[in-house]
Amino acid sequence: MDQTAQDRWLAALRDHAARLSFPDWEPGEEDWTTLYTTFDEAGSPVTEVAVFRGHDRIHYHRYTGADVTPFWTDLLNEAAE
């Protein structure tokens, strides 16, 4: 199935998030990434980045508190380049 431009952009954003979060990660053929943002009970944003190889999660990081804004700033600056 062909991906839309939006699907390709979102996949690139997830991959950038994974590279930013796990600088030593070298993508493999079976690797796929996730990027999820929600709010905790206090209403503060929480962002989670993960890399899966097949069905196994091989990397995971959760950004909370003061770490959320710098992560998104770096990610969006990278994506804009």
Order of alpha helices (4+ residues) and beta strands (2+ residues): alpha-beta-beta-beta-alpha
